[in-house]
């Protein structure tokens, strides 16, 4: 028996060591949805408290999204208990869970009832005072207002002090209200409590509204869909729909799942996902997204993604992640706030002590001034000045089809001075077509096309796809290819029926010591007209030339003009194509400069040079082929990435539709955000400073301190929320 006990004790010790060892593999990552998080300063204190727990490696509280990410070794329930002890509610968000519906303010705001009670009792006390009621009755009303209206903040402040050893605004307000009552200022104490509760209620409402602006996207997708399984059509919950199921969407219905149209044709309003104002025609083979509106035709859609992975869910998750990332201005504010509160509290202590001790001033008066200073000590307005602006801007951008990965990229986009474009698929539509085939030897056009298509069928380049598609349209059969070898950005080599063949651009063939010779004039003529030329050759000579061209996007010129109007003083095309084609496209699009014949590593070098010259450079590309250049630029922007996992992960900013005009919109939004953040920081500091200076002549009152503090918080919140209505000029 003793031996058995010893084994159990050893097991317990081993398990404890396993839980608390330093092996990073033992850490678990959890996401917790929070309720009751209504103060940016409180969010910072909650993060600090949870982060200090033994067994918690890292904590990040996202005030904008009202959630917390934790890397921990201890049980999550232990962390949730601490969250609850601090006055908040937390619930783990599982990987399978669909995001909860938007918050209803009237049922969730804990300050609503206390505001009504404090306001009603304050009004009663004032009425009794006007009609000459006894001091006992009116002071009783004021005291009840202080107790009932101040209970929640006092409780929260005491818990934060005991559990986290942190002074927050709730505790400072409670001290001020109790202190006012202690020196007989019952009216002011009641006013302080009412204004504080009202300010918190209004601030919570505005933040809920900002959060809901993004989360309400989830309501766009229906919760049920008509599904055909084994020939039987049944309406089922979207949670039970699997990949490969066929969803039937009638005219006028919203599409419930991401998928591919397998039957039917219609126009689909995709504004909720891509920001496009005009419905897009959809037919067999086209992708559709959950939450979009079907117009006139019936569609049968094969489901590609589960509901938790659909485009709307990914947009919301990525925006919430972005809201949790601190922009440079927010990092500055956080550093400043760490010094601000202790300094003001120390100043309040000196105000209470020095005038009575050194100048024989009335102790009660300066104690009152010190209480008022305590109310100014909380840096809530300053702390919230940046995140509320970032949250609003990210939300409005997402609704316009622009997905920005974080506040840092939003701010950086506003500082962009140069924009570099990939050519194919960015300035052009990315669907080149064969314009002509020019034999240079004894081979006819069909033979040249067959041989080139056989080689290019192994490549994923858009030009290769265009050549292969052209041969398919003409019904040509392709010969077997052996010993295929691609040279990125140049061309490919292969053997067909024992013959060695090269297919690529002039640079590639020149490197193979093949002379362009008499074909140089024809090639020059084709490229000057904006064509890209692909040459087919054997080991001795050029066999034929294939001319391809791509057309500019409809709004390309207009979008470049918009960038110029914004003061972007240099736009440049980075193309793998030859100089003549790059020059022609540059002239057609109105782009200032171009760099031609660039390999992926060459594009990186050009971006580095532009960064050295201009400081802030945006790179616009397809998000996959241009990944190195996107990564090294100040801001990497991918176009037309709705539903594309790779592009969404690659870029700092993703334009969900193939709409270049969103580029100018994004830069203008970034600039507007920077202006509003600076306004908010300036307003916070100026108003707080002005209020504190009122202490010098002894004019600062409790109600004025509360109005100044909560008023400033509301002012910067409303100012930041202006971004939720931003539309480009």
C-alpha positions in Angstrom: 0.0 0.0 0.0 2.8 2.4 0.9 4.5 1.4 -2.3 1.3 2.3 -4.2 1.1 5.6 -2.4 4.7 6.3 -3.3 4.0 5.6 -6.9 1.0 8.0 -6.9 3.1 10.7 -5.2 5.8 10.3 -7.8 3.1 10.5 -10.6 1.8 13.7 -9.1 5.3 15.2 -8.9 6.0 14.1 -12.5 2.8 15.6 -13.7 3.5 18.9 -11.9 7.0 19.0 -13.4 5.4 18.3 -16.8 3.0 21.2 -16.4 5.5 23.7 -15.1 8.6 22.8 -17.2 10.0 25.2 -19.7 9.5 23.1 -22.8 7.7 25.4 -25.2 5.9 22.3 -26.7 3.8 22.2 -23.5 2.3 25.6 -24.0 -1.2 25.8 -25.2 -2.7 28.8 -27.2 -6.2 29.8 -26.2 -8.6 32.6 -27.3 -11.1 33.9 -24.8 -14.1 36.1 -25.6 -14.6 38.8 -23.0 -17.7 40.5 -21.7 -17.8 43.7 -19.7 -14.5 45.1 -21.2 -15.5 48.7 -21.5 -12.3 50.6 -20.7 -9.0 50.6 -22.6 -7.0 51.3 -19.4 -8.9 48.4 -17.7 -8.0 46.1 -20.7 -4.3 47.0 -20.2 -4.5 46.1 -16.5 -6.3 42.9 -17.1 -3.6 41.9 -19.6 -0.9 42.8 -17.0 -2.6 40.7 -14.3 -3.1 37.6 -16.4 0.4 37.9 -17.8 1.8 37.8 -14.2 0.2 34.4 -13.4 2.7 31.5 -13.0 2.3 29.2 -16.0 1.2 32.0 -18.4 3.8 32.7 -21.0 2.2 35.5 -22.9 -1.1 37.4 -22.9 -2.6 39.9 -25.4 -5.9 41.6 -24.7 -7.6 43.0 -27.8 -9.8 45.8 -26.5 -11.2 46.6 -30.0 -12.4 43.0 -30.5 -13.0 42.3 -26.8 -11.0 39.1 -26.7 -7.8 37.8 -25.2 -5.1 35.5 -26.6 -3.2 33.5 -24.0 -0.2 31.2 -24.3 -0.3 29.1 -21.1 0.6 25.8 -19.4 -1.8 26.1 -16.5 -5.5 25.1 -17.0 -7.6 27.7 -18.8 -10.2 27.5 -16.0 -7.6 29.0 -13.6 -7.2 31.9 -15.9 -10.9 32.4 -16.4 -11.3 32.4 -12.6 -8.9 35.4 -12.4 -10.8 37.1 -15.2 -14.0 36.6 -13.3 -12.4 37.8 -10.1 -11.5 41.1 -11.8 -15.1 41.6 -12.7 -15.3 40.3 -16.3 -16.8 37.3 -18.0 -14.7 35.1 -20.2 -15.5 32.1 -22.5 -13.1 30.1 -24.6 -13.5 30.5 -28.3 -13.0 27.1 -29.9 -11.5 26.6 -33.3 -14.8 25.2 -34.6 -17.0 27.9 -33.2 -18.7 30.5 -35.4 -18.3 34.0 -34.1 -21.1 35.0 -31.7 -23.7 37.5 -33.0 -23.2 41.2 -32.5 -23.6 42.6 -29.0 -27.0 44.1 -28.0 -26.2 47.2 -26.0 -29.5 47.4 -24.1 -29.0 43.8 -22.7 -25.3 43.8 -22.2 -24.3 47.2 -20.9 -23.8 46.9 -17.1 -23.8 50.7 -16.6 -27.3 51.3 -18.0 -29.3 50.6 -14.8 -26.8 52.3 -12.5 -26.9 55.4 -14.7 -30.7 55.5 -14.5 -30.7 55.0 -10.7 -28.0 57.6 -10.0 -29.6 60.1 -12.4 -33.1 59.6 -10.9 -31.9 60.0 -7.3 -29.7 63.0 -8.2 -32.8 64.7 -9.9 -34.9 63.8 -6.8 -32.3 65.5 -4.5 -32.2 68.6 -6.7 -36.0 68.8 -6.7 -36.1 68.5 -3.0 -33.5 71.2 -2.7 -35.5 73.5 -4.9 -38.7 73.0 -2.9 -36.9 73.6 0.4 -37.0 70.0 1.8 -35.0 69.3 4.8 -31.3 68.7 4.5 -31.8 65.1 5.7 -34.2 64.2 2.9 -32.2 65.7 0.1 -28.8 64.4 1.4 -30.4 61.0 1.7 -31.3 61.1 -2.0 -27.7 62.1 -2.8 -26.2 59.4 -0.7 -28.4 56.8 -2.3 -27.3 58.1 -5.7 -23.7 57.7 -4.6 -24.3 54.2 -3.3 -26.5 52.8 -6.1 -24.7 54.5 -8.9 -21.2 54.0 -7.6 -21.5 50.4 -6.4 -20.3 48.7 -9.7 -17.3 51.0 -10.2 -16.4 50.9 -6.5 -16.5 47.1 -6.6 -14.5 46.9 -9.8 -11.9 49.4 -8.4 -11.5 47.5 -5.1 -11.2 44.1 -6.9 -8.6 45.6 -9.3 -6.6 47.0 -6.3 -6.7 43.8 -4.3 -6.3 41.2 -7.1 -4.0 43.1 -9.5 -2.6 45.8 -7.1 -3.5 48.4 -9.7 -5.2 51.8 -9.3 -7.8 52.4 -11.9 -10.4 55.1 -12.7 -13.1 53.2 -10.9 -11.1 53.3 -7.6 -10.1 56.9 -8.1 -13.7 57.9 -8.7 -14.8 56.0 -5.6 -12.3 57.8 -3.4 -13.4 61.1 -4.9 -17.1 60.4 -4.3 -16.6 59.1 -0.7 -14.2 62.0 0.0 -16.8 64.5 -1.2 -19.4 63.0 1.1 -16.9 63.0 4.0 -16.5 66.8 3.7 -20.2 67.4 3.3 -20.2 67.8 -0.5 -23.1 65.4 -1.1 -24.4 67.1 -4.2 -21.0 67.0 -5.9 -20.5 63.4 -4.9 -23.8 62.4 -6.5 -23.0 64.4 -9.6 -19.6 62.7 -9.9 -21.1 59.3 -9.7 -23.9 60.0 -12.2 -21.5 61.6 -14.7 -19.1 58.8 -14.4 -21.8 56.1 -14.9 -23.2 58.0 -17.8 -19.8 58.5 -19.4 -19.1 54.7 -19.1 -22.5 53.8 -20.5 -22.0 56.0 -23.5 -18.5 54.9 -24.1 -19.4 51.2 -23.9 -22.3 51.9 -26.3 -20.0 53.6 -28.9 -17.4 50.8 -28.6 -20.1 48.1 -29.0 -21.3 50.0 -32.1 -17.8 50.1 -33.5 -17.2 46.3 -32.8 -20.6 45.4 -34.3 -19.8 47.2 -37.5 -17.5 44.3 -38.5 -19.2 41.5 -36.6 -22.6 42.2 -38.2 -21.1 40.9 -41.4 -21.7 37.4 -40.0 -25.5 38.1 -40.1 -25.3 38.5 -43.9 -24.8 34.7 -44.4 -28.0 32.7 -43.9 -28.0 30.2 -41.0 -29.8 27.6 -43.1 -29.5 26.4 -46.7 -31.2 24.1 -49.2 -28.9 21.1 -49.8 -29.2 18.2 -52.2 -27.9 14.9 -50.9 -28.5 11.6 -52.6 -31.1 13.3 -54.9 -33.1 14.6 -51.9 -33.4 18.4 -51.2 -33.4 19.3 -47.5 -33.1 22.6 -45.6 -30.4 22.2 -43.0 -28.3 24.3 -40.7 -25.1 25.6 -42.3 -23.0 24.0 -39.4 -24.0 20.6 -40.8 -23.0 21.3 -44.4 -19.9 19.5 -45.6 -17.4 20.1 -48.4 -18.7 18.8 -51.7 -22.4 19.2 -50.8 -24.6 20.9 -53.4 -26.3 24.0 -52.2 -29.3 25.3 -54.2 -29.8 29.1 -54.2 -33.0 30.6 -55.5 -33.3 34.0 -57.1 -33.3 36.8 -54.5 -31.7 34.6 -51.8 -28.4 35.1 -50.1 -25.6 32.5 -50.7 -24.9 30.6 -47.5 -21.5 29.0 -48.3 -18.3 29.6 -50.3 -18.2 27.4 -53.3 -18.1 26.9 -57.1 -21.1 27.2 -59.4 -21.8 23.9 -61.0 -25.1 24.7 -62.7 -27.1 27.8 -63.5 -26.2 31.5 -64.2 -27.0 34.7 -62.5 -25.7 38.0 -61.3 -24.4 38.1 -57.7 -24.1 41.3 -55.6 -20.6 40.9 -53.9 -20.5 44.3 -52.2 -20.4 42.8 -48.7 -17.2 40.9 -49.5 -15.3 42.8 -52.2 -16.9 46.3 -52.0 -17.9 46.1 -55.7 -21.0 48.2 -56.3 -22.1 46.4 -59.5 -23.3 42.8 -59.4 -21.0 40.3 -61.0 -22.1 37.7 -63.6 -21.6 34.1 -62.4 -21.9 30.9 -64.3 -20.5 27.3 -64.2 -17.0 27.3 -62.8 -17.1 30.7 -61.1 -16.5 31.1 -57.4 -19.1 32.6 -55.1 -18.9 33.7 -51.4 -21.2 33.3 -48.4 -23.2 36.5 -47.6 -23.4 37.6 -51.2 -26.9 38.2 -52.8 -28.1 36.1 -55.8 -30.1 38.2 -58.3 -32.3 36.6 -61.0 -31.2 33.1 -61.7 -31.1 29.8 -59.7 -27.6 28.5 -58.8 -26.3 25.1 -57.8 -23.1 25.5 -55.8 -20.6 22.9 -54.8 -19.4 23.8 -51.3 -15.6 24.4 -51.0 -15.3 25.5 -47.4 -16.9 24.9 -44.1 -18.8 27.7 -42.5 -16.0 28.4 -40.0 -13.6 28.8 -42.9 -15.7 30.9 -45.3 -14.6 34.2 -46.6 -16.7 36.3 -44.2 -15.5 34.4 -41.2 -11.9 34.8 -42.3 -12.4 38.5 -42.9 -13.8 39.1 -39.5 -11.1 37.0 -37.8 -8.3 38.8 -39.6 -9.8 42.2 -38.9 -10.1 41.3 -35.2 -6.5 40.2 -35.2 -5.5 43.4 -36.9 -7.4 45.4 -34.2 -5.2 43.7 -31.6 -1.9 44.8 -33.1 -0.6 48.1 -31.7 0.1 50.8 -34.1 3.3 53.0 -33.6 1.2 55.9 -32.2 -0.5 53.5 -29.7 2.9 52.2 -28.5 3.9 55.8 -27.8 0.7 56.5 -25.9 1.1 53.3 -23.8 4.6 54.3 -22.8 3.4 57.9 -21.9 0.5 56.6 -19.9 2.7 54.5 -17.6 4.3 57.7 -16.3 1.3 59.9 -16.4 -1.0 58.3 -13.8 1.6 58.0 -11.0 2.8 61.5 -11.5 -0.7 63.0 -11.2 -1.4 60.9 -8.1 1.8 62.2 -6.5 0.9 65.7 -7.5 -2.6 65.2 -5.9 -0.9 64.2 -2.6 1.3 67.3 -2.7 -1.8 69.5 -3.4 -3.5 68.1 -0.4 -0.5 68.4 1.9 1.6 71.4 1.0 -0.8 74.4 1.0 -2.1 73.6 4.5 1.4 72.8 5.9 3.4 75.6 4.2 0.8 78.3 3.5 -1.7 77.8 6.3 -4.5 77.3 3.7 -7.7 75.5 4.6 -7.1 71.8 4.6 -10.7 71.0 3.5 -10.4 73.1 0.3 -7.1 71.6 -0.8 -8.2 68.1 0.1 -11.2 68.7 -2.2 -8.8 69.9 -5.0 -6.7 66.8 -4.5 -9.8 64.6 -4.9 -10.6 66.4 -8.1 -7.1 65.8 -9.3 -7.4 62.1 -8.7 -10.3 62.0 -11.2 -8.0 63.5 -13.8 -5.3 61.0 -13.1 -6.8 58.2 -15.3 -5.4 58.3 -18.8 -8.4 56.6 -20.4 -9.0 59.3 -23.0 -5.3 59.2 -24.0 -5.2 55.4 -24.1 -8.4 55.0 -26.1 -7.5 57.8 -28.6 -5.6 55.5 -30.9 -7.4 52.1 -30.8 -10.9 53.5 -31.4 -9.6 55.2 -34.5 -7.8 52.1 -35.7 -10.8 49.9 -35.0 -13.2 52.2 -36.9 -10.8 52.6 -39.9 -10.2 48.8 -40.2 -13.9 48.2 -40.0 -14.9 50.7 -42.7 -12.0 49.5 -44.9 -13.2 45.9 -44.6 -16.8 46.9 -45.6 -15.3 48.6 -48.7 -13.5 45.4 -49.7 -10.0 46.4 -48.3 -8.5 44.1 -45.7 -5.8 45.7 -43.7 -3.7 43.4 -41.4 -3.1 45.9 -38.6 -2.8 49.5 -37.4 0.8 49.7 -38.3 0.0 49.0 -42.0 -2.9 51.5 -41.9 -0.6 54.2 -40.6 2.2 53.3 -43.0 -0.2 53.4 -46.0 -0.9 57.0 -45.1 2.8 57.8 -45.3 3.4 56.2 -48.7 5.4 58.3 -51.2 6.0 55.9 -54.1 3.8 53.1 -55.5 5.3 50.2 -57.4 3.1 48.0 -59.6 3.5 44.5 -60.9 2.2 44.6 -64.5 0.4 41.3 -65.3 -2.7 40.8 -63.2 -2.4 44.2 -61.5 -2.4 47.0 -64.1 -3.6 44.5 -66.7 -6.5 42.1 -66.2 -4.0 39.1 -66.1 -5.6 37.2 -69.0 -3.3 37.5 -72.0 -4.5 36.3 -75.4 -2.5 35.1 -78.4 -2.6 37.8 -81.1 -0.5 36.2 -83.8 1.8 33.3 -84.7 4.7 34.1 -87.0 6.6 31.1 -88.5 10.3 31.8 -89.1 11.3 28.6 -90.8 9.6 25.6 -92.5 7.1 25.0 -89.6 3.5 26.2 -90.0 1.5 28.1 -87.4 -0.2 25.0 -86.0 3.1 23.1 -85.5 4.6 26.1 -83.7 1.6 26.4 -81.5 1.5 22.6 -80.7 5.2 22.5 -79.8 5.1 25.7 -77.7 1.9 24.6 -76.0 3.4 21.2 -75.1 6.3 22.9 -73.4 4.2 25.6 -71.7 1.7 23.1 -70.4 4.2 22.3 -67.6 4.3 26.0 -66.6 1.9 28.0 -64.4 2.8 31.4 -65.9 -0.2 33.4 -67.3 1.5 33.7 -70.7 2.0 29.9 -70.8 -1.7 29.4 -69.9 -2.7 31.7 -72.7 -0.7 29.7 -75.3 -2.1 26.4 -74.0 -5.7 27.7 -74.0 -5.2 28.9 -77.6 -4.2 25.4 -78.8 -7.2 23.9 -77.0 -9.5 26.3 -78.6 -8.2 25.1 -82.0 -8.5 21.5 -81.0 -4.8 20.7 -81.4 -3.3 17.6 -79.8 -0.1 18.1 -77.8 2.9 15.8 -78.1 4.6 14.2 -75.1 7.3 16.2 -73.4 10.5 14.9 -71.8 13.3 16.4 -69.7 11.3 19.6 -69.0 13.3 22.3 -67.2 12.0 25.7 -66.4 14.1 28.9 -65.9 11.9 31.3 -63.8 11.2 34.6 -65.4 12.8 33.6 -68.7 11.4 30.4 -70.3 11.7 26.6 -70.5 13.6 23.8 -72.2 12.2 20.4 -73.2 12.7 17.5 -75.5 9.9 16.5 -77.9 10.3 13.4 -80.1 14.0 13.6 -79.4 14.3 17.2 -80.5 15.7 19.8 -78.1 13.5 22.9 -78.0 13.6 26.2 -76.2 10.5 28.4 -75.5 10.9 31.8 -73.8 11.7 35.4 -74.2 14.5 36.9 -76.2 16.7 37.2 -73.2 16.4 33.5 -72.6 17.2 32.5 -76.1 20.2 34.9 -76.2 21.6 33.2 -73.2 21.4 29.9 -75.1 23.7 31.5 -77.8 20.8 31.6 -80.3 20.8 34.6 -82.6 17.6 36.6 -83.1 19.1 37.7 -86.4 16.6 38.8 -89.1 13.6 38.5 -86.7 14.8 41.4 -84.5 12.8 44.0 -86.6 9.5 41.9 -86.4 10.0 41.4 -82.6 10.7 45.1 -82.1 7.6 46.0 -84.0 5.3 43.6 -82.1 6.6 44.7 -78.7 6.4 48.4 -79.5 2.7 47.8 -80.1 2.4 46.4 -76.5 2.7 42.7 -77.4 4.8 40.2 -75.4 6.7 37.9 -77.6 7.5 34.2 -76.9 10.1 32.6 -79.1 10.3 28.9 -80.0 13.7 27.6 -81.2 15.7 24.5 -81.6 19.4 24.2 -80.9 20.3 26.1 -84.1 17.6 28.7 -85.0 14.4 30.5 -84.2 11.4 28.4 -85.4 8.6 30.9 -84.7 7.3 33.8 -82.7 4.1 34.0 -80.7 2.7 37.4 -79.9 0.5 37.9 -76.9 -1.1 40.9 -75.3 -3.0 41.7 -72.1 -5.4 44.7 -71.8 -5.4 47.3 -69.1 -8.0 47.3 -66.4 -10.9 49.6 -67.2 -10.1 52.1 -64.3 -6.3 51.8 -64.5 -5.6 55.3 -65.9 -8.2 56.9 -63.6 -6.7 55.1 -60.5 -3.2 56.3 -61.3 -4.5 59.8 -61.8 -6.1 59.6 -58.3 -2.7 58.6 -56.8 -1.1 61.6 -58.5 -3.8 63.9 -57.0 -3.0 62.5 -53.5 0.6 63.6 -54.0 2.2 60.2 -54.8 5.0 61.7 -56.8 6.4 58.5 -58.3 4.6 55.5 -59.7 6.6 52.7 -61.3 6.0 49.4 -63.1 8.1 46.4 -62.2 7.8 43.9 -65.0 9.4 40.7 -66.1 8.5 41.7 -69.7 10.9 43.4 -72.1 11.5 47.1 -72.1 9.4 47.9 -75.2 6.3 46.3 -73.7 6.9 47.8 -70.3 7.2 51.2 -71.9 4.0 50.8 -73.9 2.0 49.7 -70.9 3.5 52.5 -68.8 2.4 55.1 -71.4 -1.1 53.7 -71.7 -1.6 53.6 -67.9 -0.1 57.0 -67.2 2.5 55.5 -64.9 5.6 57.7 -64.4 8.4 55.1 -64.7 9.1 51.4 -65.5 11.7 48.8 -64.9 11.7 45.9 -67.4 13.1 42.4 -67.7 13.1 41.9 -63.9 13.4 38.5 -62.2 11.8 38.1 -58.7 15.2 38.9 -57.1 15.6 42.0 -59.4 12.2 43.3 -58.1 13.5 43.0 -54.6 16.6 45.0 -55.5 14.5 47.7 -57.1 12.2 48.0 -54.1 15.3 48.3 -51.8 16.6 51.1 -54.1 13.2 52.9 -54.0 13.1 52.6 -50.2 16.6 54.1 -49.9 15.6 57.0 -52.1 12.1 57.7 -50.9 11.6 56.0 -47.5 8.0 54.7 -47.8 7.2 52.5 -50.8 4.1 50.4 -51.5 4.3 47.3 -53.7 1.1 46.2 -55.5 1.0 42.7 -56.9 -0.9 39.4 -57.0 0.2 38.3 -53.5 1.9 35.1 -54.6 4.4 35.5 -57.5 5.5 38.9 -56.1 5.8 37.7 -52.5 9.5 38.7 -52.0 8.9 42.3 -53.3 5.6 42.5 -51.3 7.5 41.4 -48.1 10.3 43.9 -48.3 8.2 47.0 -49.2 6.8 49.3 -46.6 3.3 48.0 -47.4 2.6 45.0 -49.5 -0.7 45.2 -51.3 -2.3 42.2 -53.0 -5.2 42.6 -55.5 -8.2 40.5 -56.3 -7.8 38.1 -53.5 -11.3 37.3 -52.4 -11.3 33.6 -51.4 -7.5 33.2 -51.9 -5.8 31.9 -48.8 -2.3 32.4 -50.1 -2.8 36.0 -51.1 -4.6 36.8 -47.9 -1.6 35.5 -45.9 1.0 37.1 -48.0 0.0 40.8 -48.2 -0.1 43.5 -45.5 -3.2 44.9 -47.3 -5.5 42.9 -49.5 -7.9 44.4 -52.0 -10.6 41.8 -52.2 -11.8 42.8 -55.7 -9.8 43.6 -58.8 -10.4 47.3 -58.3 -7.4 49.6 -58.5 -9.4 52.6 -57.3 -9.4 51.0 -53.8 -5.6 51.7 -53.7 -6.2 55.5 -53.6 -9.0 54.9 -51.1 -6.6 53.0 -48.8 -3.9 55.6 -48.9 -6.4 58.4 -48.2 -8.0 56.4 -45.3 -4.5 55.9 -43.8 -3.8 59.7 -44.0 -7.2 60.5 -42.5 -6.6 58.0 -39.7 -3.2 59.5 -38.9 -4.8 63.0 -38.7 -7.6 61.8 -36.4 -5.1 59.9 -34.1 -3.0 63.1 -33.8 -6.1 65.2 -33.1 -7.2 62.7 -30.4 -3.8 62.7 -28.7 -3.6 66.5 -28.8 -7.2 66.9 -27.5 -6.5 64.4 -24.6 -3.3 66.2 -23.6 -4.6 69.7 -24.0 -7.8 69.2 -22.1 -6.2 67.2 -19.3 -3.5 69.9 -18.9 -6.1 72.7 -18.9 -8.0 70.9 -16.2 -4.9 70.3 -14.0 -3.9 73.9 -14.3 -7.2 74.9 -12.7 -5.7 73.5 -9.5 -3.3 76.5 -9.2 -6.0 79.1 -8.5 -8.1 76.5 -6.7 -10.9 76.4 -9.3 -11.0 72.7 -10.0 -14.2 71.0 -8.9 -15.1 67.3 -8.8 -17.9 67.6 -11.4 -15.6 69.6 -13.7 -12.9 66.9 -13.4 -15.4 64.1 -14.3 -16.8 66.1 -17.2 -13.3 66.8 -18.4 -12.1 63.2 -18.0 -15.2 61.3 -19.3 -16.0 64.1 -21.8 -12.6 63.8 -23.3 -12.9 60.1 -23.6 -16.2 60.4 -25.4 -14.9 63.2 -27.6 -11.9 61.2 -28.8 -14.2 58.1 -29.2 -16.7 60.0 -31.4 -13.9 61.7 -33.3 -12.4 58.3 -34.0 -15.7 56.8 -35.0 -15.9 59.4 -37.8 -13.7 57.0 -39.7 -16.5 54.4 -39.8 -18.3 56.8 -42.3 -15.2 57.6 -44.3 -15.7 57.8 -48.1 -13.0 58.9 -50.4 -13.2 62.5 -51.8 
